[in-house]
Amino acid sequence: MKLLKTFRRHRKVAFALLTLMAMISFVILPIVLDMIQGSGGGNPVVLKTTAYGPLHRSELGALIYQRQKIIGLLQLIHERVARTRPSPFPGQEPMTQAALVLRQIGSADEETVAHTWLLAKRAEEIGMQVSDPVISNFVGRLTEGKVSEKAFREIVRELQLTETTLFEYLRHELLAIRLEELFNISLLGMPPAQHWEYFLRMQRKAKIEAVAVPVTEFVAQTADPTDAQIDELFQKYKHEDPNPNRPEPGFREPHRVAIEYFRADYARFVDPAKVTDDEITKYYDENKDFEFVDRDEKAPAKPEAKPEKPEPKPEPKPEAKVDKSEPSKPAEKKTSAAPRPGPFRLVALQTKDATAEKPSAKSEAKPETKPESKPEAKPAVKPAEAKPEAKPETKPEAKPAEAKAAPKLVKYKPLEAVRDQIRMTLARRAAEQKAEEVLAQLEKPLREYELKWLEHAKRSNASATPPERPSFKDLAAKNGIASNETGLITVWEVDQFDIARTRIDANRSFAEVAFGPLNLFQRMRCKDSEGNASFLFWKVEDKPERDVTLDEPGVRERVVQAWKFREGRALARAEAGRMADEARKADKPLKQVFGPRGKKILEPEPFTWMTFGFLPPPVSQLGARLSEVAGIELAGEEFMRAVFGLELGQFGVAMNYPQTVAYVIRVADYTPSRDELWEEFLKNGLEFANLVARNEFQDAQIAWLDDLKAQSGFEWIEQPRRRGER
C-alpha cells in the first residue's frame, strides 16, 4: 500500500522515468548493440551480390521471421477455410488456395528465404510493383469468401502483427511470386510435336526384359585415390547431405532425430454390436440421397422429355421475313419488360438488343423478329398460349424444364440391403473416436513430463539430472495399443517405420514436422494416409546437421569409398555394354542368352514413361511423374529415355537414377500400336500436356534461378543453415 501511495504522489516523475527507460530499451540500446556487433563481427555478411549489395545476418534473420509470419497466416487461413469443406479422402484435409500458396513460397530456411529476396530485388529492378489493392485482392483469394473481415483481423492480431506490417510482408512475397509467374508464362508455348511426344510418354507402354549389373561388384577392382583426389572430392561435396537416392555423394553430417510414438489402430476398437438400430436408421435417413440411391431407376424419365416434338417452329420463319421493319420497336419493349428475374440477366438482354439495333442489317434483325413471327403462327400452335406475345421465348425453355423435373422420383436401396454396411461405417467412426480418446488420455502424462523438462532446461546447471521419462512401452501395454521408437535416424531412413506414411494435416507430413522446428518433447498427433490409425509422437533427441573436416574419425574413409564407387560405375556400364553386344550378336532374347548362366532376368509388367498415378487430372493437379518399374531400383530419366528410344527388339544400356546399377535392356513389345496412338492423340492429345511437362518446367525454373544468381553475382559467404540447425 505504501508503494502505491508513493507512486501516486510522484506519478509524473515515475511516468517520466518509465518513458526514459523505454526509450533507452527500445531505441538507443538496439543501436548501441548493433554498433558493438558490427565492430566485433556479430552481424557478418552472410551473402553478397554485385547487383543488390550484401545481406547481413540480422537482415536474413528478419526475412526468416517475416516468412514464418506469412506461413502462420496461410496456415490459419487454411484451417478456417478447410473447416467449411468436406474431406476428399479419409484422414485428409481439403485443398485450399492458402495451402497452394504455402507450397509455392516454400519453407522458412535460409536458402529459400534468400532466393525469395533475390527474386523480389530483381522484380523491383525491372520496375514491378505490388499495390495495396493487389494485396487486398490476393488476401480475398486466399480466404475464398470463407473468412470474414473480423475473423481475418483476429488472425492478424493472433500473429502479433499490424495490418500495415502484414501488407509489407505480403508485398515482398508477391514481388517474388509475380516474377516467377512471368517466367512460367514463357514456358507455356508448346509446338505440336512436343504435345505428341508428351502424349506418347503417358500412353505408350513398353514391355522389356533386363539384366542388372550392380556397381558394388566392381568397387574392389578400382584403385585407391591419391591424397589430391580425396581432397578434391571432399571439397566439392563437403557441404552436401548424403542422399542414397542421388548420384552425387555428400559428406556433411546429416540431421538426425529420435522419435517415440503410440499407434492406435481403429480395428482394435471396432465393435459393430454397439451400433443401435436407431443410429442405423438415422444415418440412412440423413445420407440416403448421397449414398443409397438406386441408380438403375432413373431411365424411365426419358420418354417424358418428348414434348419437344410439338416444335414445328421452323414454319414461322418465312412469315418473319415479311415483318422486318415494323415489329422491331414493339419487340424491344416486350423483351425488355418480360425478363424481370434480376439485373444481370437484364443487362445481358440489353446488350443483345443494343447490338441488334446498331447494324440494322437483315441478318441482325432475324433474331428479334422470331418472337413476332409467333402471333402469326397462332392457328398452327396453341391459341390459348399465344396471348402474351413476349413469352414465346421462355415457353420452349419452360417445357424442357418441366420435363426434367419429372425424374425427381428417386428410388433408394432398401434399408435392410445396406444395414450391415451402415453398421460397419458407424462402428469404424466410433472406433476412430475411441482411438482419439485413448491418445488424449496418454497426452496427460506426456504433458506433465514436458513441463518438468522445460523447468529442467531453464536451469543453468547442465549436469543436473533430467526428469525420468514416461515409458511408452508400459503406457501402450496398459491402454491396449502399440508403441515404437526410431532411435537416431536421418530423413532417408524414416520410410522403414509405419509413422512415415502419416500426415499432420493437408500441408504437413510427419517427416516435415519431425525434422522441422518441432521442439523436444512437444506432443503431436498424425493420421495414416489410409485412415486406419492415429498416432501420438514426440521428439526425444535432435542432432542438427553440421559440416565436418577431413580429419574427423571416419570421414576420410567415407570419401575414399565414394571415390571408388564413382570409378566402379564406369566398369559396371562397360560390362553392361559388353553383355548387350553379346545378346545383339546372338539376336536372341536376354532370357535365352543369360538365363542359362544363372543371371536373373527382370520382366516387369508393361509400363509408360510417365504416369499421373491413381488420381488422373483434373482430380489431381500435381502433374505427371516417372512411372515405377517393378524390379528396377529408382528408374530415372536416363533409364526411361533409353528404353523408349529403342525400336522393337533392340538392345540398350542405362543406369538407374542413383547410378548404383547398370541395366542391359531389350524391348520386347510396345502397346498400343502407333496408328492407334495417333488416332487417340487427334481426339484427346492436347488435354494434359502442361501437367506432363511439369518436370521439364521445374528444370527450367532451376536453370533460370541459377542464371539469375550468376547475373547478380549471388554468392554465399557463410553456408546457409538448414532447418533444424542452430
Order of alpha helices (4+ residues) and beta strands (2+ residues): alpha-alpha-alpha-beta-beta-alpha-alpha-alpha-alpha-alpha-alpha-alpha-beta-alpha-beta-alpha-alpha-alpha-alpha-alpha-alpha-alpha-alpha-beta-beta-alpha-beta-beta-alpha-alpha-beta-beta-beta-alpha-beta-beta-alpha-alpha-alpha-beta
